[in-house]
Amino acid sequence: MPTADEVAALMVGDGSEAVDRRDVILAQQASPFQRISELHVGYMALHYPLLFPYGEDGWHPNILVNAVVADADLDEDHVRESELQRKHYNVTMAEFYGYRFQHRDTDGIALLRGDRLRQQYIVDAYVAIEQNRLKYLRLNKKKLRVDFYQGLQDAIVAGDTSVGAIEHKIILPFSFTVGPRHMVQNYQDAMAICRWAGCPDAFVTFICNPQWLEIKRALLLGQ
């Protein structure tokens, strides 16, 4: 049996091709088996009943941010002004899980004291976020105008001699973290900084005080 303390996840492919969703089967008491998506509102509560004993709803795309809910009591002019100031109306998956991972006195501590199960939950949430981002890139190629990322010369270098293969290829933009274009962009930025300021000659580290309230609270919770 493995003895490592780390929890890992395997994602099929490199994100440039369409990958089917995970095969999640829900078994109900008086109904036949049902396949649900990992983005289902009840997936996390059903998969981790020890962390969510009350079956709390997970993320779904219709969760509104607080500013949107408050706009219901404003007039049309104020609503239009607030719409111009916001980038999106709904809570993203990354924002939702970032909120759930924080400690709050009004929330339960089952998730914070989950130990290895909590680590698995975090990895599962990360994989769901990445799959959701890849799905968005795959379904919004025209909106992102990814055709500007590819050309005939790039296709020849990559060995794509079929026109059909070039048409259906999915290009990851540089905004996708840890993607190939993202890595090249960071490398070019680092080289530009070195040309302007010279090579780095110092390694900066940060330390923290073990008596901080956040650290002491985490230790009391068993983390």
DRENDO-1510 file (C-alpha; in Angstrom, 1 decimal, always signed):
<recs>
REC; n; res; u; v; w
REC; 1; MET; +0.0; +0.0; +0.0 .
REC; 2; PRO; +1.3; +3.5; -0.7 .
REC; 3; THR; +2.7; +5.4; +2.3 .
REC; 4; ALA; +3.0; +8.9; +0.8 .
REC; 5; ASP; +1.0; +11.7; +2.5 .
REC; 6; GLU; +0.3; +13.6; -0.8 .
REC; 7; VAL; -3.0; +13.4; -2.6 .
REC; 8; ALA; -2.8; +13.6; -6.4 .
REC; 9; ALA; -5.2; +13.8; -9.3 .
REC; 10; LEU; -4.8; +12.6; -12.9 .
REC; 11; MET; -6.3; +14.7; -15.7 .
REC; 12; VAL; -6.5; +13.0; -19.1 .
REC; 13; GLY; -4.8; +14.9; -22.0 .
REC; 14; ASP; -3.1; +18.2; -22.0 .
REC; 15; GLY; -6.3; +20.4; -22.4 .
REC; 16; SER; -6.0; +20.8; -26.1 .
REC; 17; GLU; -8.5; +18.1; -27.0 .
REC; 18; ALA; -12.0; +17.4; -25.9 .
REC; 19; VAL; -12.2; +15.0; -23.0 .
REC; 20; ASP; -15.4; +13.5; -21.8 .
REC; 21; ARG; -16.6; +14.2; -18.3 .
REC; 22; ARG; -16.0; +11.8; -15.5 .
REC; 23; ASP; -18.3; +8.9; -15.2 .
REC; 24; VAL; -20.2; +9.6; -12.0 .
REC; 25; ILE; -23.0; +7.2; -11.2 .
REC; 26; LEU; -25.7; +8.1; -8.6 .
REC; 27; ALA; -27.5; +5.1; -7.0 .
REC; 28; GLN; -30.9; +6.0; -5.5 .
REC; 29; GLN; -32.9; +3.8; -3.2 .
REC; 30; ALA; -36.0; +3.4; -5.3 .
REC; 31; SER; -34.8; +4.5; -8.8 .
REC; 32; PRO; -32.3; +3.1; -11.3 .
REC; 33; PHE; -28.8; +4.3; -11.7 .
REC; 34; GLN; -28.3; +7.9; -12.9 .
REC; 35; ARG; -25.2; +9.6; -14.3 .
REC; 36; ILE; -24.5; +13.1; -13.1 .
REC; 37; SER; -21.8; +15.6; -13.9 .
REC; 38; GLU; -19.1; +16.5; -11.5 .
REC; 39; LEU; -20.5; +20.0; -11.7 .
REC; 40; HIS; -23.8; +18.8; -10.3 .
REC; 41; VAL; -25.0; +20.9; -7.3 .
REC; 42; GLY; -25.1; +17.8; -5.1 .
REC; 43; TYR; -21.9; +16.1; -6.3 .
REC; 44; MET; -19.6; +17.2; -3.5 .
REC; 45; ALA; -22.1; +16.6; -0.7 .
REC; 46; LEU; -22.8; +13.1; -2.0 .
REC; 47; HIS; -19.1; +12.3; -2.6 .
REC; 48; TYR; -18.0; +13.6; +0.8 .
REC; 49; PRO; -20.8; +12.9; +3.3 .
REC; 50; LEU; -18.5; +13.2; +6.3 .
REC; 51; LEU; -17.5; +16.7; +5.4 .
REC; 52; PHE; -21.1; +17.7; +4.5 .
REC; 53; PRO; -23.4; +15.8; +6.9 .
REC; 54; TYR; -26.3; +18.1; +6.1 .
REC; 55; GLY; -26.0; +17.7; +2.4 .
REC; 56; GLU; -25.3; +21.4; +1.6 .
REC; 57; ASP; -25.5; +22.5; -2.0 .
REC; 58; GLY; -22.3; +22.9; -3.9 .
REC; 59; TRP; -21.4; +25.3; -6.7 .
REC; 60; HIS; -23.8; +25.9; -9.5 .
REC; 61; PRO; -23.7; +28.6; -12.2 .
REC; 62; ASN; -26.7; +30.5; -11.0 .
REC; 63; ILE; -25.2; +31.8; -7.7 .
REC; 64; LEU; -25.4; +35.6; -7.8 .
REC; 65; VAL; -22.8; +37.9; -6.2 .
REC; 66; ASN; -24.0; +40.1; -3.3 .
REC; 67; ALA; -23.9; +43.2; -5.5 .
REC; 68; VAL; -26.4; +41.7; -7.9 .
REC; 69; VAL; -28.8; +40.7; -5.2 .
REC; 70; ALA; -28.6; +44.2; -3.7 .
REC; 71; ASP; -29.5; +45.7; -7.1 .
REC; 72; ALA; -33.0; +44.3; -6.9 .
REC; 73; ASP; -33.9; +47.3; -4.6 .
REC; 74; LEU; -32.4; +50.0; -6.8 .
REC; 75; ASP; -33.8; +51.9; -9.6 .
REC; 76; GLU; -33.0; +51.3; -13.3 .
REC; 77; ASP; -30.2; +54.0; -13.4 .
REC; 78; HIS; -28.4; +52.6; -10.4 .
REC; 79; VAL; -28.7; +49.1; -11.7 .
REC; 80; ARG; -27.2; +50.1; -15.1 .
REC; 81; GLU; -24.3; +51.9; -13.4 .
REC; 82; SER; -23.5; +48.9; -11.2 .
REC; 83; GLU; -23.7; +46.6; -14.2 .
REC; 84; LEU; -20.9; +48.7; -15.8 .
REC; 85; GLN; -18.7; +48.4; -12.8 .
REC; 86; ARG; -19.0; +44.6; -12.4 .
REC; 87; LYS; -17.2; +42.1; -14.6 .
REC; 88; HIS; -19.6; +39.2; -14.0 .
REC; 89; TYR; -22.9; +38.6; -12.2 .
REC; 90; ASN; -22.5; +35.1; -11.0 .
REC; 91; VAL; -20.0; +33.6; -8.6 .
REC; 92; THR; -17.3; +31.6; -10.4 .
REC; 93; MET; -16.3; +28.1; -9.3 .
REC; 94; ALA; -12.9; +29.4; -8.1 .
REC; 95; GLU; -14.5; +32.1; -6.0 .
REC; 96; PHE; -17.0; +29.6; -4.5 .
REC; 97; TYR; -14.3; +27.2; -3.3 .
REC; 98; GLY; -12.0; +30.0; -2.2 .
REC; 99; TYR; -14.9; +31.1; +0.0 .
REC; 100; ARG; -15.5; +27.6; +1.4 .
REC; 101; PHE; -11.9; +27.0; +2.3 .
REC; 102; GLN; -11.8; +30.0; +4.7 .
REC; 103; HIS; -12.4; +29.7; +8.4 .
REC; 104; ARG; -15.5; +31.5; +9.8 .
REC; 105; ASP; -16.9; +31.4; +13.3 .
REC; 106; THR; -20.5; +31.1; +11.9 .
REC; 107; ASP; -19.7; +28.0; +9.8 .
REC; 108; GLY; -19.0; +24.4; +10.8 .
REC; 109; ILE; -15.5; +23.1; +11.2 .
REC; 110; ALA; -16.0; +19.7; +9.7 .
REC; 111; LEU; -14.3; +20.7; +6.5 .
REC; 112; LEU; -11.4; +22.3; +8.3 .
REC; 113; ARG; -10.8; +19.2; +10.4 .
REC; 114; GLY; -11.1; +16.7; +7.5 .
REC; 115; ASP; -7.3; +16.0; +7.4 .
REC; 116; ARG; -6.6; +13.6; +4.5 .
REC; 117; LEU; -10.2; +13.8; +3.3 .
REC; 118; ARG; -10.0; +17.6; +3.2 .
REC; 119; GLN; -6.9; +17.3; +1.1 .
REC; 120; GLN; -8.8; +15.0; -1.3 .
REC; 121; TYR; -11.7; +17.4; -1.4 .
REC; 122; ILE; -9.3; +20.3; -2.3 .
REC; 123; VAL; -7.7; +18.3; -5.1 .
REC; 124; ASP; -11.1; +17.3; -6.4 .
REC; 125; ALA; -12.3; +20.9; -6.3 .
REC; 126; TYR; -9.2; +22.0; -8.2 .
REC; 127; VAL; -9.7; +19.4; -10.9 .
REC; 128; ALA; -13.3; +20.5; -11.3 .
REC; 129; ILE; -12.2; +24.1; -11.7 .
REC; 130; GLU; -9.7; +23.2; -14.3 .
REC; 131; GLN; -12.1; +21.1; -16.2 .
REC; 132; ASN; -14.7; +23.8; -16.1 .
REC; 133; ARG; -12.1; +26.3; -17.5 .
REC; 134; LEU; -11.1; +23.9; -20.3 .
REC; 135; LYS; -14.7; +23.3; -21.1 .
REC; 136; TYR; -15.3; +27.1; -21.4 .
REC; 137; LEU; -12.3; +27.5; -23.7 .
REC; 138; ARG; -13.5; +24.6; -25.9 .
REC; 139; LEU; -17.0; +25.9; -26.2 .
REC; 140; ASN; -16.1; +29.6; -26.8 .
REC; 141; LYS; -13.5; +29.4; -29.5 .
REC; 142; LYS; -15.2; +32.0; -31.6 .
REC; 143; LYS; -15.7; +34.4; -28.7 .
REC; 144; LEU; -12.0; +34.1; -27.7 .
REC; 145; ARG; -11.0; +34.4; -31.4 .
REC; 146; VAL; -8.4; +31.7; -31.1 .
REC; 147; ASP; -8.0; +31.6; -34.8 .
REC; 148; PHE; -5.5; +34.4; -34.5 .
REC; 149; TYR; -3.3; +32.0; -32.5 .
REC; 150; GLN; -2.8; +29.6; -35.3 .
REC; 151; GLY; -1.6; +29.8; -38.8 .
REC; 152; LEU; -0.5; +27.7; -41.7 .
REC; 153; GLN; +3.2; +27.8; -40.6 .
REC; 154; ASP; +2.3; +26.8; -37.1 .
REC; 155; ALA; +0.3; +23.8; -38.4 .
REC; 156; ILE; +3.1; +22.7; -40.6 .
REC; 157; VAL; +5.6; +22.8; -37.7 .
REC; 158; ALA; +3.2; +20.9; -35.5 .
REC; 159; GLY; +2.8; +18.2; -38.3 .
REC; 160; ASP; -0.9; +18.9; -38.9 .
REC; 161; THR; -1.3; +18.1; -42.6 .
REC; 162; SER; -5.0; +17.6; -42.5 .
REC; 163; VAL; -7.3; +20.7; -42.8 .
REC; 164; GLY; -9.9; +19.0; -40.7 .
REC; 165; ALA; -7.5; +18.6; -37.8 .
REC; 166; ILE; -6.5; +22.2; -37.9 .
REC; 167; GLU; -10.1; +23.4; -37.9 .
REC; 168; HIS; -11.1; +21.4; -34.8 .
REC; 169; LYS; -7.9; +22.0; -32.8 .
REC; 170; ILE; -8.4; +23.8; -29.4 .
REC; 171; ILE; -5.8; +26.5; -28.7 .
REC; 172; LEU; -5.2; +27.4; -25.1 .
REC; 173; PRO; -4.7; +31.2; -24.7 .
REC; 174; PHE; -2.0; +32.7; -22.6 .
REC; 175; SER; -4.5; +33.5; -19.9 .
REC; 176; PHE; -4.9; +29.8; -19.1 .
REC; 177; THR; -2.6; +29.2; -16.1 .
REC; 178; VAL; +0.2; +26.6; -16.6 .
REC; 179; GLY; -0.7; +26.3; -20.3 .
REC; 180; PRO; +2.1; +26.3; -22.9 .
REC; 181; ARG; +1.5; +29.9; -24.0 .
REC; 182; HIS; +1.2; +31.0; -20.3 .
REC; 183; MET; +4.6; +29.5; -19.6 .
REC; 184; VAL; +6.2; +31.1; -22.7 .
REC; 185; GLN; +4.7; +34.4; -21.7 .
REC; 186; ASN; +6.1; +34.2; -18.2 .
REC; 187; TYR; +9.5; +33.2; -19.6 .
REC; 188; GLN; +9.6; +36.2; -22.0 .
REC; 189; ASP; +8.5; +38.5; -19.2 .
REC; 190; ALA; +11.4; +37.2; -17.0 .
REC; 191; MET; +13.9; +37.6; -19.8 .
REC; 192; ALA; +12.7; +41.2; -20.4 .
REC; 193; ILE; +13.1; +42.1; -16.7 .
REC; 194; CYS; +16.6; +40.6; -16.7 .
REC; 195; ARG; +17.6; +42.6; -19.8 .
REC; 196; TRP; +16.3; +45.8; -18.1 .
REC; 197; ALA; +17.4; +45.3; -14.5 .
REC; 198; GLY; +20.1; +42.6; -14.9 .
REC; 199; CYS; +20.3; +39.1; -13.5 .
REC; 200; PRO; +18.8; +38.5; -10.0 .
REC; 201; ASP; +21.4; +38.4; -7.2 .
REC; 202; ALA; +19.1; +38.0; -4.2 .
REC; 203; PHE; +16.7; +35.4; -3.1 .
REC; 204; VAL; +13.9; +36.9; -1.0 .
REC; 205; THR; +12.1; +34.8; +1.6 .
REC; 206; PHE; +9.2; +35.6; +3.9 .
REC; 207; ILE; +8.7; +34.4; +7.5 .
REC; 208; CYS; +5.7; +34.5; +9.7 .
REC; 209; ASN; +5.0; +34.5; +13.4 .
REC; 210; PRO; +3.9; +31.2; +14.8 .
REC; 211; GLN; +1.9; +33.1; +17.4 .
REC; 212; TRP; -0.4; +34.6; +14.8 .
REC; 213; LEU; -4.1; +34.1; +15.6 .
REC; 214; GLU; -4.7; +32.3; +12.3 .
REC; 215; ILE; -1.9; +29.8; +12.9 .
REC; 216; LYS; -2.9; +29.1; +16.5 .
REC; 217; ARG; -6.6; +28.6; +15.5 .
REC; 218; ALA; -5.5; +26.1; +12.8 .
REC; 219; LEU; -3.5; +24.2; +15.3 .
REC; 220; LEU; -6.4; +24.0; +17.7 .
REC; 221; LEU; -8.5; +22.6; +14.8 .
REC; 222; GLY; -6.1; +19.8; +14.3 .
REC; 223; GLN; -4.5; +21.0; +11.1 .
</recs>
